[in-house]
Amino acid sequence: MSNESSLKFKFGRRLRSYRRLRDLTQDQFAEQIGCSTEYISRIERGLVSPSFDLIEKMCFALNIEPKALFDFNEGQLKE
């Protein structure tokens, strides 16, 4: 399976799209959810997977439901 078709990669792309849609830098977002900027970067690049607890914090900070980060068929978000 190629990296671009992996669940981690798709999740990371959706997360980055929502973060940018909210005009948040990686630094600002990381501070809001209590993790490092490097970890956000690694998630967005599909290198690591966040825990359920962190996904919950991300969704709260982005004001979205968790399913939004996994709805890969929804189409591209406007950034």
PyMOL commands that set and color helices and strands:
alter all, ss='L'
color gray80, all
select helices_A, chain A and resi 3-5+7-21+26-33+37-44+52-62+66-70
alter helices_A, ss='H'
color red, helices_A
deselect
rebuild
show_as cartoon
